Amino acid sequence: MQRISERDVSGRPLSTSRLANEVARLIRDGFARFHDTFRGITRKAAQRFARRDWRGLHQDARQRLELRDQTLQQVLENVQDRLGDRLQSRITWAGIKAVYSGLIQPRDDWELAETFYNSVTRRAFRTVGVDPEIEFVHTDFAKPPTPSQENVYRCYRAASTEDLIGKMLADRPDLFLSPDAIREGAALVASRVAKDFKERGIVLNVCETQVAKALFYRGEHAYLMGRVPYQDGWLPLVLCLTNDDRGPHVEAVLLEENDVSLLFSFTRSYFHVEVFRPYDVVQFIQSLIPRKRVAEIYISLGYNKHGKTELYRNALRHLARTDDLYQIAEGNRGMVMVVFTRPTYPVVFKVIRDHFDYPKEATRQEVIDRYHLIFRHDRAGRLVDAQEYEYLVLQRARFTEQLLEELTQCAARTVMVQGKEVIVKHCFAERRVTPLNVYLQHADEQAARTAVLDYGRAIKDLALTNLFPGDLLPKNFGVTRNGRVVFYDYDEVCLVEECNFRKIPHTGYYDDEIAAEPWFGVGPNDIFPEEFIHFLGLSQPLRELFVQHHGDLLEADFWNHIKHQIAEGRLFHIPPYAESKRLQRPIRVG
């Protein structure tokens, strides 16, 4: 039965303008509910940190990730009921958009509200490409429509660096720091600042700072995001706090842009930070890490959908000012994905193939589900965040013939060429990194050794978060611009707790050892770590280095020990900074 749109008291259908007003308010109210609930979940982080309730924080993170889709579904159902047979009327939606733009203008989170609206329209229309008449392809506001009511930071001044840090810490009762923890933290941070600045040739008496009012929580850490005026810009001053058996205390201090950038890396899970005016917080953070794109900062704050919007807008601007072509990405040909990129843009697009090469056995939906698993998982600084896009419309002229042939022959279910356009029904977009196998071919000896050592650490970090990559080949790992090894190919990932790690049984028969097929039974989840080394494709010197430092990865006992700890409920946390950034506390005697 066809739905009929709402009628007025006389029985006539509501006018387009009346309907536009009502539906715009429905969507505005739905967004307000979403963001209020999102902030309510986020607000729990302070108590989670104080109580060391890390499992509760993980549950909050998952609840936040699921909240948006749940709210959107409710809003869409209400909109469908209200619009009836005018659900896909572009004239009606053009009116809704105009009214909605006015409704969100007084809000301090207007940019998030625009993205929320786009999600509603795209679900209602299943839009191919973008439609500026009914979507906020670009924001309606060239500058913030509301003035800042107050600064998102607090200013501190003192006679010495130690006094300055002491004031910053004493001003945060929500961290539950003891007087001793404040005194010790202030002294240690001041000492590290003086040492670091001297080594870097920075002549500066740090007696003034600006610190974000909001605390940033993630994993077992809380962060005070500060900056110090220097010349014509800023130097970061970020305090990293943890809460262990000693109680809350400052564990590390980050004073360089690259170190802070790693906190906001595309390989990290999202912060829990209560934000009322996201635009200003993003601007403050970008002053600490000016090379970090605005989109990535929004994503790090938990606003991944708006970050995705900003990524798309950034891509449009980049396309307009460049003429390079989409081409097949460097590295080995993927058996599950066609991966393409543009040389001057640091993103790769991954399209699922119609058929997978042997020995891949997963289905298309299983591959998508594994990418969704990574989205919900603790990425521990080792998993590249993947943004999911549907119905992208790209210019055919911007594709190399080689790529177009690959897409139309191997991914015809997902990619269509219509005239001057290429329509990508579904893909994942990831930050581009250099495939590890490619990196090792061109790196000098020291750089190669460093990468192989971090390769082993990356596998161990993933294991501690209950994740087994499935395929450990270097081609599935990459090296970031900071030299960190990360994992980006998720079509075979699984949880460590689901794996059965076994030793290869010994046999006294030579024929068994050289047989093409195993002479013993192998189950679907059986994994034999001692075989890993034969498939890594490392040169002999790098292979020996890997075995020397990470030989435990080749033993079933290593994996089963972690599996046992996970089964007992233990949570591991991977600090987002190097050991050298930790503060060295004096050894207490007695």
N, C-alpha and C positions, 0 to 999 in steps of 0.2 A: 504493500500500500504506500503510495507516494505521500511524503510529509508535506503539509501545508504550513506556510509561515504564519506567524502570529497575526491575529486580527484585532482591530480596535473595537470599542464598545458597540459600534453600529454593525459589526460583522464584516466590514471591509478589511482587506489586507492592510497591514501597517505600511505607512509610507517608507520609502527608502531611507529618508533622513531620520525618521523615528527609529527604524530598525538599526541603522548605523550607530545611533547614540546608545541604544540599549546593549548591542553586542560589544561595542567598544568598552563600555563600562564592565561588562562581564569579563572581558579579557584583562582589563586593568585590575579588577578585583582579584582575579585568579593569580596574576603576577604578584600582587601585594601579599596574598596568602603564602605563595611560594617563598618569597624573599624573607618574610617574617619568620616562617618555619625554618628556613635555611639558617638564618642568624640564630634562631633559638637552639638548633642542634649545635651550631658552632660555639655558642656561648658555654656549652658544657665542658669545653676543653680545659678551662681554668681549673675546675674541680677534678677533672680526670688527671691533670698533671699533679695537683696537690695530693691526690690519693694514690698516685702511681697506678691508676686504673688504665693500663695500656690496652687491654682487651676491649674495654668500654669505648676507648677512643677509636679503635679499629671498627667497632660496630657503628659508631657515629659516622665515620667516614663512608661506610657502605650505605647507611641510611641517606646521607646527603646526596650521594651519587644517584640513588634511585628516586629521590624526591621529585625532581623536575619532571620526569616522564609520568609519574603518578599524577601530578598536578595538571599537566598538559592534557592527559586523557580525560580528567574530570571537566576541564574547561572546554575541550572540544565537544564532549557530549552535550554540554549546556548550549554551546553555540549552534550545534546541529539542530537541537530542539527548537531554538529560537528562530533560526533562519529557514528551516524547512526546505522547500524547493528552491530557495534562493541561496543555498549554501555555496554554490560555485558561480554566483553572479559577480562578475568583475566590477560592475558598476556599484553594487552594494559594498563590496570589499574596499573599493577606492574611497567610498564615504566613511567606512569604518576606520580605515587608516588615518584619514584626515582628522576625525574626531579623537581617535586614540592619541595621536601626536599632541593634541592640545591637552588631553587629560594627564599625560605623563610629564608635561613641561615643568610643573612645579616640583617634581620628584628629584631627589638627589641621586637616584639610581636609574636615571632616564635611559642610559645606554643599554643597561641590562633589560629594561622593559621593552626596548625596541627589538632586541634579539628574541625575547619571549614571544612577542607578537609574530615575528617571522616564523617561529616554530609552529604556531597555530595555523597560519595560512598555508604553510607547506604541507602540513598534515591534511588540511581540508582539500587542497587542490592537487597534491602530489606534483607540485610544480616542476616542470622541466626547465632547467636554467634558472634565471631569476627574473622577476617581474617588478620593475620599480614603481608601477602604479599601485600595487597591492602589498609590496614588501619594502622594508627599510634596507635597500641594497647599500646605500650610504646613509649615514645618520642624518636626521632632519635638522640637527643643530651643529652649526659650524664651530660654535664654542659652547661651553656649558650654559644651559638655559637658566640655571639657578646659581646665585653667588655662594661662595663658601661662607658658612655661618661662623666657622672657627677653624683654626689650623688643625691639621691631622697630626701635628707633632707638638712636643713640649720643648722649651728652651731651658738649658741649664748653664750656669756659670759658676766658677769656683777659682780659688787661688792656685790650685794645683790639680794635676790630672787625677791623683788619688782621691782628692776631695770631690772632684767632679763625678767620678765613677760612683763614689759612695752616695752622692745625692741621687743619681739616677736609680740606683738599686733601692735605696731607702724609700723612694717615691713610688714603689710598686708593692703595696701590701698584698696584691693578688698573686705574688710569687711566693709568699710565705717564707721569706728568707730570714734566718736568725741574725741577730746582731753580729755574731762571729762570722757568719757566711758573708755578710755585707763587708765587714772590715777586711777579711781575707781576700774576697773577690776584688775589692777596690785596689788593694796593694798589688795583687798579682797582675791585674789588667794594666795598671799604671806602669809597672815594670816592663811588661811585654810591649806596650806602646812605645816607651822610650827606646828599648832595644831595637824594635822593628824600624822605627823612623830613622834611627842613627844608621842602621845598615843600609837603608834605602836613600840616605842622603837628604832626608826631609828635616829641615830646621823649623820646628814648630812646637810651641808650648801649648799643649792641649788643655785649655781651660774653658772651652765653650763648645757646646754640642746641641744638636737638635735630634730628638728621639721620637719615633712614631708612638702615638698614644696607645695604639692597639698592640697587643702582644701576639706574636706569631707562634702557633703550636703545630708540631708535627712529630709523630712518633714519641720518643721519650724526651723530647727537647722543647724548650720555649726560647724565643729569640726576642731580644730588644734590638730593633733596627734603628741605628743612629748614624749621624753624619757630622763631620767636623769641617768647618770652613777652611779652605786652603787656596790661596791665590784667587783665581777667578771661578773656582768650582768647589767640589766637596771631596773629602776622603771618607770612606766607610768606617764606621765604628760599630760593629755588630757583636753583641754579647750573646753567647750560646750557653744556656742553662740546662741542667738536668736535675733529676730528683732520684737519688738512689738511697742506699742505706745510711748515708751521711746527711740526708735531707736535701732540700733544694740548694743549689750552689752554681756559681759560674764555672763552666767546664772549659770553655775556649773563647777566643776573641778573633774576629776576622777583620782585617785592616786593608785588604786589597780587593780590587774590583773582581778579579777572577774568582777569588774564594767566595765572595758573596754571590756571584753569578751562578756558581755551582749549587747554592741553596735553592735558586729558582730555576734549576735545570729542567729541561724537557724529559729527563729520566727520573725525576723525583715525583712522589705523591704530592697531593695538594695540601697546602697549609690550612689550618683552622684559625681564622682570624676574623673577628667580628668587625665588619665594615659597614658603615652607613652611607658613605660617599665614596664609592670605589674609585672614581676618576682621580680624586685628590691623592688617595693612597698609592695608586699606580704611578702618578707623577712623582711622588716622594721616592718610591722604590727605584724608579728609573734614574733619579739623580745619583743613586749609588752605583748603578750598573747601566750606564748610558748606552752600551752596545746591545743590551737586551731589548728585543722587540716588545712593544706594548702588549701584543697578543699573548706572548709567553708569560708576562706578569699576571695578566687576568687569569690565565689558566692556572698558574701556581696558586692564586688566591682561592681557587675552587670554582671560579666562574668559567669553566671550560667551554661552555656553549658560546658565551660572548667572545672568548678568546678565539674560538673557531670562526666567528663572524669577522673579527679583526684580521685574522689570517687571510680570509677570503678578500677582504677589502685591500689588504696589503698586496696580495697577488694581483688584483686588478690594476693597482697603481703601477706595479712593477711591469706588468705586461704592456701598459700604455707607453712606458718610457724606454723599452728595450725591444729588440727585434730578434732575439735568439729563439731557437726552436725547441719544442719538446722532443726528447730523444731517449733511447734506451739507456738506463742508468748503468754506470760502470759496475763491474763485478760479474760473477758467474750468472748464467741464465737461470732464473728461478723455475723450479718444477711446479710450483703452485701459483705463483704470482708473475704477472708482467709488471715490471717496475720501470717507471720513466720519470724524467726530471727535465729541468732546463739548466744549462751550465751556470747561469748567473743568479739562480734562485735556489736557496738552501733547503729545498723540500723535495721529497720523492713521493710519487703517487703509485699506489699498489693496487692492481686490478686482478681479481681472482680469475684464473684460467678456466675454460670450459671443461677441460679434462686434465688430470694430473699424470705426470710421467711416473712410471714404475720406479721405485717401490712405494710411492705415496699412495695411501689408501683412504685418506680422510675424505669426507664429503664437503661440499661447499659450505653447508650450514655449520659443520663441525669447525671449519677454519674460522668462520665469523664468530662462533662461540668462543674460540680460544682468544681471539682479539678482544672480545668483551671481558673475558677472564682477566686479561692483563689490565684492562681499564679499571677493574675493581681491586686489583692486587697492589700490595706494597711494592713499588718499583725499585726501591733501595738504591737509586742512582745508577741502575744497570739496565733498565728497560726503557726503550724509546716510546714516548707517548704517541699514540696513533689517533688521529681525528678522523671520524667517519663522515663521508659526504655521499649524497645521493643526487643524481640527475644534474651533474655538472655539464654545462654546455661550453665547449672550447672551440676556437677557430681552427678549421681544418688546415689553413695555410700555415699555422704555427707548429705543425707536426712534420718530422722527417718522414720520408716514404718508408724507410725501414721500420720505424715504430708503428706507423699506420698499418703496414702489412702484418706485423706481429699481432697487433690488437684485433684486427678484423678476422684474422685466421685462427687465433688462439683464445680470444675472449669475446666472440661474437654475441654471446648471450648478454653481455654486460655493456659492450661498446657498439654504438651505431654511428654510421656516417650518413648524414642527411644534408645534401647540398654542400654548403660552405661550413657546416658545423659538425663537430664530433660530440656525441652525447655519451657521457659516462654515467651509467645508471647507478653504479655503486663503486666506491673505492675507499682506501685508507690513505691518509696523508701523514707522512712522518718527516721529522727533521733529517736532512741528509747527513750521513757520516761516511767516512771512507771505509769500505769493507776491509776487515782485518787481513785477509789473504792478499788483497791489493796493496795495502799499507806495508806489509812485510816484504813485498817484492821490491819496493823502492826505498825503504828506510835504511839508514846507516846501521851499523852493528849495534851501537848503544841504544838507539831508538827501538830497534827490533827486539832487543832483549827486554827493555822496559815494557813494551807492549805485550810480550808473551807472559811476563810475570803478572801483569794486570789482567790478562786473559784468564789465567788460573784463578786470580782473586775474584773476578767477575762471576765465574762459575760457582765459587764457594759462597759469594754473597747471595746469589739466586737460591742456592740450596738452603741457606739459613732462613729465607723467606718462604720456604716450602714450595719451591719451583724448580722443576727439572726441565732444561731447554729441549730435551728430546734429541735434537741434532746439534752436536757440539762442534761441528766443522767451523773453522775460522771464517768462512764465507758468510756465515750467519751472524757474525759479530762485526762491530764497527769501531772505529776510533774517532772520537770527537775532536774539535779544534783544540781542546785543552789536553788532549792525549789520553783521555780516559776510554777504556774499552767497555762497550755496551752491547746489548743483545737486541736484535730487531726483527727476527724471523720467528713468528709465533705459531706456525701451522702445526707444530708437533709438541708444543709445550704441554706439560701436565704437572700435577702436584706430586711432590716427593712422596707424600703419604700414600699415593695410588700406585707407586712403583714397587716391584719386587726385585731388589738388588741381590744378585747371586754371584757366587764364584763359579768359574768353569770347572766342572768335575774332572778329576784326573783319570786317565786311562792308561793301561799298560800296553795298548796296541797302537803301533805306528800308523796302521791304516786308518784308525779312528781320527788321529791327529791331522792327517792330511786330507781327509774326506771333504768334499765340497759342501756337504750338508752336516749340521751338528749330529753327533751320534747319541745325544741325550735329549730328553724332552725339553721343549721351550714353550712357556706360556705367553699369552698376548702381552702381559705387563712385565715380563722378565727382562732385566737389564744386566749386562755383564760389564762392569766398569773396567776390568783389566783389558778389554778390547779397545777402549777409547783411543789409546795412544796410536793404534794402527791406522786410524782414520783421520788424524788431525792434519796430516800433510805438511808437517813442519820439517825444516832442514835438520840434519843430524845435530848441529850445535844447539839449535833452538829446542829440539826435542829433548836433548840431554838436560838443558836448563829447566824445561818444564817438569821433567821427572824429578830433578833434584829438589825443586821448591814446591811442587804440587803433585808429587807422586801419590799422596793419599787419595787424590781424586780417582785413581786407578784401582782402588780397593773397595770391595763391597762393604767392608766394615765401616769405612768413613761414612758412606751414605746411610747405612742402617743405623749408625749412631745418631745422626741428625734426625732420621725418620722417627726413632724412638723418642727423642727429646720433644719433637713436634707433637707426637701422640700423647705425651704427658702434659701438653699444654704450654710448653715453654715458647715465649716470643723472643725473637732476636731483633736487634735494631742495628742498622748500619749507619754510623755517623756520617753526615754529609760534608765532612772536612777531613783533611789529612791529620795524622797523629801529631805532626809538628805544630799544629794550631792549638793543641791542648795546653792548658796552663800547668806548669810543673809545681806541684804543691810540696812544701817542705815535709820531710819524713818525721812523723811524730814518734817519740820514744816513750814507752810506758803507758 
